[in-house]
Amino acid sequence: MPTVCDACLSEPSNGKLKRCSLCRSAWYCNAQCQKDHWAEHKVQCKKLTKALKAKAAKAKPSKTPEITQDKVSAIIDNERVTIARVTDPLDGFQYQVFMPKEAFGSYITNKKPQCWCGDVGNQQSLLAVFAFDTKALPKDPKKSLKSSYLSGFGVNFQLQVHNTLGNITVNLVDESGPNNPKNTPKGVNCITTHFFVSGKSADTLSLPPPSEHADFKNSGVQECNSSMGVWSSVGSNVNLGVHKIKDSLTIPGTSLDSASFALAPGFLVENKPMVAIAVLIEKVSEVTTHEEFETAVIASQLHRFHSESVPSAKIPPFCTSAIKQGLSKLNMGMPVSVVGVLEEDIPQKLTAGKGGKSNASKEAKPGDLNNLSAEARADLDEIMDSFSKGKPDLALIERGLGNPELCPVLQSVMSSPQVAPMMARMMSEAAGK
């Protein structure tokens, strides 16, 4: 530490020097000496201050907000498991935490619950394709492309994709309902399965490709493309997978402009390669109590243990069968709903661009029952009446499937265990004529 003042070159009378608060390198007896020296010191001071700030910015670690107790909502906490939802302070989404405890092993031994993978493809379902241009993916990994809403089983689902080290991370989230407590056990237990769509006619289904990057633990390893979980409309975010995109797993955008697809209002058909992700959401059960919630969440963990003990079981049998059938047969020959990127907070101007074709002239709305217009609801009631009589009205059904608002709801109804066998029988009879 210096002993003389940089201005008067004398030792201070009290023996204490004061440092320049900006550059931290000049020392003075008092404020007057600093003022007298400023004309000489200011150039050096500014350079040193700039260098110090640059060094501090480079050395300063990125601040990650801490997860405080008020961000944790416990749902189940007993001798078997702790299950909670944690609010991420960065994105605001809910992420589920599952922690087995001392009695978990004995619970599994006594109850002997079965893995859910054999039930994939056997439930009431919602099928849709999210198509997007990879060039539109934000480079910032914190920003996502978001699909229009996929509505079913009382939940508004949304697919979100973002760039992660040259791979695409696929997440499924649910829209938070008004006044839904974060610790609610109520919801709908669903199995979610996703495929990549390819081929000139956008009918080929493939398993999502593995991730590829040295920083990824499971780089190059084929992961399961199905998962199970409870959706409670609290803003949950579930990762479906991280995938390296290959040119072979794209479709011509114009392939979606066919009778095989029902395009959501506002979807713009463009003549360019697109990535298309098919997602199948199946309703397993309604969850209304804490006991049902605990049972469902424990069951959701079983496939990991199952596939570790039986590696050949990692991919559910239904997925292998669906790949052989293709997208159209998976949907029993009915038009598949297609959604595009949601333009948030921007009024949609649905004008056809160069080489593009606009599908509708009004803003897309979720296709859940509660959001149907009076006209669409009347059509649905008439169709449901024909189902109840065991004589589906094909003309009404065809008209309903051509209505982008009604199509997702009608597809969900037609793929239900109650209606699907009836439709399959009618299609078989029609094919035989």
C-alpha positions in Angstrom: 0.0 0.0 0.0 1.4 3.4 -1.0 2.5 5.8 1.8 2.5 9.1 -0.2 -0.2 11.1 -1.9 -0.2 10.9 -5.8 -1.1 14.6 -5.9 1.1 16.4 -3.4 3.7 13.5 -3.0 3.5 13.9 0.8 2.5 11.6 3.6 -0.9 12.4 5.0 -1.0 14.1 8.4 -3.2 11.4 9.8 -1.2 8.6 8.2 -4.2 7.4 6.1 -4.5 7.6 2.3 -7.8 7.4 0.5 -8.1 5.4 -2.8 -9.8 6.5 -6.0 -13.1 4.7 -6.0 -13.2 4.3 -9.8 -9.8 2.8 -10.8 -8.7 1.7 -7.3 -5.1 2.6 -8.3 -4.6 6.2 -7.2 -4.1 7.4 -3.5 -4.8 10.8 -2.0 -4.5 12.7 1.3 -8.0 14.0 0.9 -10.7 15.1 -1.5 -8.9 18.4 -2.4 -5.8 16.5 -3.5 -7.9 14.2 -5.6 -9.6 17.2 -7.2 -6.3 18.9 -8.0 -4.9 15.7 -9.5 -7.9 14.9 -11.7 -6.8 16.7 -14.9 -3.6 14.5 -14.9 -5.3 11.3 -13.7 -8.6 11.2 -15.6 -7.2 9.6 -18.8 -5.5 6.8 -17.0 -8.4 6.4 -14.6 -10.9 5.8 -17.4 -8.7 3.2 -19.1 -8.1 1.4 -15.8 -11.8 1.5 -14.9 -12.8 0.0 -18.2 -10.2 -2.8 -17.9 -11.4 -3.6 -14.4 -15.1 -3.8 -15.5 -14.2 -6.1 -18.4 -12.2 -8.4 -16.1 -15.0 -8.5 -13.6 -17.6 -9.3 -16.2 -15.4 -12.2 -17.5 -14.7 -13.6 -14.1 -18.2 -13.2 -12.7 -20.1 -16.5 -12.7 -23.6 -16.6 -14.2 -26.2 -16.1 -11.5 -28.7 -18.9 -11.3 -31.6 -18.0 -9.1 -31.9 -20.2 -6.0 -34.9 -22.5 -5.6 -36.4 -21.3 -2.3 -38.9 -23.1 -0.2 -41.8 -21.1 -1.6 -41.1 -22.5 -5.0 -41.6 -26.1 -3.8 -45.1 -27.5 -3.6 -45.2 -30.9 -1.9 -48.1 -33.2 -3.0 -47.1 -36.5 -1.4 -44.7 -37.0 1.5 -44.9 -40.3 3.3 -42.7 -43.3 4.2 -42.7 -44.5 0.5 -42.1 -41.4 -1.6 -41.9 -37.6 -1.7 -43.5 -36.1 -4.8 -43.4 -32.4 -5.3 -43.7 -29.8 -8.0 -40.9 -27.2 -8.2 -41.4 -23.8 -9.9 -38.3 -23.0 -12.0 -37.4 -19.4 -11.3 -36.0 -18.9 -14.8 -39.0 -20.1 -16.9 -41.8 -20.3 -14.4 -42.8 -23.8 -15.4 -43.6 -26.6 -12.9 -41.2 -29.6 -12.8 -42.1 -32.8 -10.9 -39.6 -34.2 -8.4 -39.9 -37.9 -7.4 -37.9 -39.2 -4.5 -38.3 -42.8 -3.3 -37.9 -43.4 0.4 -37.2 -46.3 2.8 -40.5 -48.1 2.3 -40.6 -47.8 -1.5 -38.8 -51.1 -2.1 -41.3 -53.1 0.0 -44.2 -51.3 -1.6 -43.0 -52.5 -5.1 -42.4 -56.0 -3.8 -45.8 -56.3 -2.2 -47.9 -54.6 -4.8 -46.0 -55.9 -7.8 -47.3 -53.1 -10.2 -47.0 -53.8 -13.9 -45.2 -51.6 -16.3 -47.5 -49.4 -18.5 -45.6 -50.0 -21.8 -47.9 -52.8 -22.8 -50.8 -50.4 -22.7 -49.4 -47.9 -25.2 -51.8 -47.6 -28.1 -54.8 -49.1 -26.3 -56.4 -45.9 -24.8 -58.6 -43.1 -25.8 -56.2 -40.8 -27.6 -55.4 -37.5 -29.3 -53.1 -37.5 -32.3 -51.6 -34.5 -33.9 -48.5 -33.4 -35.9 -46.4 -30.3 -35.1 -44.7 -29.1 -38.3 -42.0 -26.4 -38.3 -39.0 -25.1 -40.2 -35.8 -25.8 -38.3 -34.3 -22.6 -39.7 -36.8 -20.7 -37.5 -35.4 -22.3 -34.3 -33.9 -19.5 -32.1 -30.2 -19.9 -31.6 -30.7 -18.9 -27.9 -31.4 -22.2 -26.1 -33.7 -20.3 -23.7 -36.1 -19.5 -26.5 -38.5 -22.0 -28.0 -40.8 -22.5 -31.0 -44.2 -23.2 -29.5 -47.1 -25.1 -31.2 -50.7 -24.0 -31.3 -52.6 -25.7 -28.5 -53.6 -29.4 -28.7 -56.7 -29.7 -26.5 -58.1 -32.9 -25.1 -59.2 -34.6 -21.8 -59.8 -31.1 -20.3 -56.1 -30.1 -20.8 -54.6 -27.6 -23.3 -51.2 -29.2 -24.3 -48.5 -27.4 -26.2 -45.3 -28.8 -27.8 -42.2 -26.6 -27.4 -38.9 -27.2 -29.2 -35.6 -25.4 -28.8 -32.0 -25.7 -29.9 -29.6 -27.6 -27.5 -26.0 -27.8 -28.8 -27.2 -28.6 -32.4 -29.9 -30.9 -31.2 -33.7 -30.3 -30.9 -35.1 -30.6 -27.4 -38.8 -31.5 -27.4 -41.0 -30.6 -24.4 -44.7 -31.0 -23.7 -46.3 -28.4 -21.4 -49.8 -27.9 -20.2 -51.5 -24.5 -20.0 -52.0 -23.3 -16.4 -55.7 -23.1 -15.4 -57.1 -20.3 -13.4 -56.6 -20.7 -9.6 -55.2 -24.2 -9.9 -53.1 -24.8 -6.8 -49.6 -26.1 -7.6 -49.9 -28.9 -5.1 -53.2 -30.3 -6.5 -53.3 -34.1 -7.0 -56.2 -33.8 -9.4 -55.6 -34.2 -13.1 -55.6 -36.7 -16.0 -53.0 -39.5 -16.2 -51.7 -39.8 -19.8 -49.2 -41.8 -21.9 -47.4 -39.6 -24.4 -45.7 -41.1 -27.4 -43.9 -39.1 -30.2 -42.5 -40.1 -33.6 -40.8 -38.2 -36.4 -42.7 -38.0 -39.7 -40.9 -38.3 -43.0 -41.4 -39.3 -46.7 -42.7 -37.5 -49.7 -46.3 -38.0 -48.6 -45.5 -37.4 -44.9 -46.8 -40.9 -44.0 -43.6 -42.6 -42.7 -43.1 -42.8 -39.0 -39.7 -43.2 -37.3 -38.4 -43.4 -33.8 -37.0 -40.1 -32.7 -33.2 -40.1 -33.4 -30.8 -40.2 -30.5 -29.0 -37.1 -29.4 -25.5 -36.5 -30.7 -23.0 -34.4 -28.6 -20.0 -35.2 -26.4 -21.6 -33.3 -23.5 -24.7 -35.6 -23.5 -24.6 -38.6 -21.2 -26.7 -40.8 -23.6 -25.3 -39.4 -26.9 -26.0 -41.9 -29.7 -28.2 -44.1 -27.5 -31.8 -44.8 -28.7 -34.2 -43.6 -25.9 -37.8 -44.7 -25.3 -40.2 -42.4 -27.1 -43.1 -42.9 -24.6 -43.7 -41.6 -21.1 -46.5 -41.4 -18.6 -47.5 -38.7 -16.2 -50.3 -36.8 -14.5 -51.3 -33.5 -16.1 -53.0 -31.0 -13.7 -53.1 -27.8 -15.8 -50.6 -26.1 -13.5 -48.0 -25.2 -16.1 -46.1 -28.4 -16.0 -43.1 -29.0 -18.4 -42.0 -32.5 -19.3 -39.1 -33.3 -21.6 -40.0 -35.9 -24.3 -36.5 -36.2 -25.7 -33.4 -34.6 -27.2 -32.8 -35.5 -30.9 -30.2 -34.9 -33.6 -32.1 -33.8 -36.7 -31.1 -35.5 -39.9 -32.1 -34.5 -43.4 -33.8 -37.8 -44.0 -36.3 -37.0 -41.2 -38.0 -34.1 -42.9 -41.1 -33.7 -45.1 -41.9 -31.4 -48.0 -44.1 -28.7 -46.6 -46.5 -29.1 -49.5 -47.1 -32.7 -48.6 -49.4 -31.4 -45.8 -51.7 -29.9 -48.4 -53.7 -33.1 -48.9 -56.8 -34.9 -47.8 -54.7 -36.9 -45.3 -54.3 -33.9 -43.1 -56.6 -31.4 -41.3 -54.6 -28.2 -41.0 -55.2 -25.9 -38.0 -56.6 -22.4 -38.8 -53.7 -20.2 -39.7 -51.3 -23.0 -40.8 -49.3 -21.9 -43.8 -48.4 -24.5 -46.3 -44.9 -23.7 -47.7 -42.7 -25.3 -50.3 -39.8 -26.0 -48.0 -38.4 -28.9 -45.9 -40.0 -29.1 -42.5 -39.6 -31.2 -39.4 -42.8 -32.9 -38.4 -43.3 -34.5 -34.9 -46.3 -36.7 -34.4 -47.5 -36.8 -30.8 -50.0 -39.3 -29.5 -51.5 -38.4 -26.1 -53.6 -41.2 -24.5 -55.8 -40.9 -21.5 -55.2 -43.7 -18.9 -57.4 -42.5 -16.1 -58.8 -39.5 -14.2 -56.9 -38.7 -11.0 -58.9 -37.2 -8.2 -57.3 -38.2 -4.9 -53.8 -38.2 -3.3 -53.8 -42.0 -3.3 -54.6 -42.1 -7.0 -51.9 -39.5 -7.7 -49.3 -41.4 -5.8 -50.2 -44.7 -7.6 -50.1 -43.0 -11.0 -46.7 -41.3 -10.4 -45.1 -44.5 -9.0 -46.4 -46.4 -12.1 -44.9 -43.7 -14.4 -41.4 -44.6 -13.0 -41.7 -48.3 -13.7 -40.7 -48.4 -17.4 -37.2 -47.1 -16.5 -36.7 -50.1 -14.2 -38.3 -52.5 -16.7 -36.1 -51.4 -19.7 -33.0 -51.7 -17.5 -33.8 -55.3 -16.6 -35.1 -56.1 -20.1 -33.3 -53.9 -22.7 -35.4 -55.2 -25.5 -38.5 -53.7 -23.8 -37.2 -50.1 -24.0 -39.4 -49.4 -27.1 -43.0 -50.3 -26.4 -44.4 -52.9 -28.8 -47.1 -50.5 -30.1 -44.3 -48.1 -31.3 -42.7 -50.8 -33.5 -46.1 -51.7 -34.9 -47.0 -48.1 -35.6 -43.8 -47.6 -37.6 -44.7 -50.5 -39.8 -48.2 -49.1 -40.4 -47.5 -45.5 -41.0 -49.2 -42.3 -39.9 -52.4 -42.7 -42.0 -53.2 -46.2 -40.7 -52.3 -45.2 -37.2 -55.2 -42.7 -37.5 -57.5 -45.3 -39.1 -57.4 -43.4 -42.4 -58.9 -40.2 -41.0 -57.3 -36.8 -41.6 -54.5 -36.1 -39.1 -54.6 -32.8 -37.3 -51.6 -30.5 -38.1 -50.6 -27.5 -36.0 -47.9 -25.0 -36.7 -45.9 -22.4 -34.6 -48.0 -20.2 -32.3 -47.4 -16.5 -33.0 -47.6 -15.2 -29.4 -49.0 -11.7 -28.8 -49.0 -11.0 -32.5 -52.3 -10.7 -34.4 -52.2 -13.3 -37.1 -52.3 -11.9 -40.6 -53.1 -15.0 -42.6 -51.9 -14.1 -46.0 -50.2 -16.6 -48.3 -46.5 -15.9 -48.8 -44.4 -16.7 -51.8 -45.0 -20.4 -52.6 -47.3 -20.7 -49.6 -51.0 -21.3 -49.1 -53.0 -20.1 -46.1 -55.5 -22.6 -44.7 -57.9 -20.3 -42.9 -58.9 -16.7 -42.2 -59.4 -16.7 -38.5 -57.3 -17.2 -35.4 -56.9 -20.8 -34.2 -58.5 -21.7 -30.9 -58.0 -24.8 -28.7 -60.3 -27.6 -29.8 -61.5 -28.6 -26.3 -65.2 -29.1 -25.7 -65.4 -25.9 -23.6 -64.0 -23.8 -26.5 -66.2 -25.1 -29.3 -68.5 -22.6 -31.0 -72.3 -23.2 -30.8 -72.3 -24.4 -34.4 -69.5 -26.9 -33.9 -71.0 -28.1 -30.6 -74.3 -28.7 -32.4 -72.6 -30.8 -35.1 -70.7 -32.8 -32.4 -74.0 -33.5 -30.5 -75.6 -34.8 -33.7 -72.6 -37.0 -34.4 -72.6 -38.3 -30.8 -76.3 -39.1 -31.2 -75.6 -41.2 -34.2 -72.8 -43.0 -32.3 -75.2 -43.8 -29.4 -77.6 -45.4 -31.9 -74.9 -47.6 -33.3 -75.2 -46.0 -36.7 -72.6 -43.4 -37.2 -73.5 -40.8 -39.9 -70.5 -40.8 -42.2 -71.6 -37.6 -44.0 -71.8 -35.7 -40.7 -68.4 -37.2 -39.6 -66.8 -36.2 -42.9 -68.1 -32.6 -42.4 -66.9 -32.6 -38.8 -63.4 -33.7 -39.8 -63.2 -31.0 -42.3 -63.9 -28.4 -39.6 -60.5 -27.4 -38.1 -62.2 -26.4 -34.9 -64.1 -29.6 -34.4 -61.6 -32.1 -35.9 -59.3 -32.6 -32.9 -62.2 -33.3 -30.5 -63.9 -35.6 -33.0 -60.7 -37.5 -33.6 -60.3 -38.0 -29.9 -63.9 -39.4 -29.7 -63.5 -41.7 -32.7 -60.3 -43.2 -31.3 -61.9 -44.0 -28.0 -62.3 -47.6 -27.0 -66.1 -47.2 -27.2 -66.2 -45.8 -30.7 -63.0 -47.0 -32.5 -64.3 -50.7 -32.9 -67.5 -49.4 -34.4 -65.6 -47.2 -36.9 -63.2 -50.0 -37.8 -66.1 -52.3 -38.5 -67.8 -49.7 -40.7 -64.5 -49.0 -42.6 -64.1 -52.7 -43.1 -67.6 -53.1 -44.5 -67.2 -50.1 -46.7 -63.9 -51.5 -48.1 -65.6 -54.9 -48.8 -68.3 -53.3 -51.0 
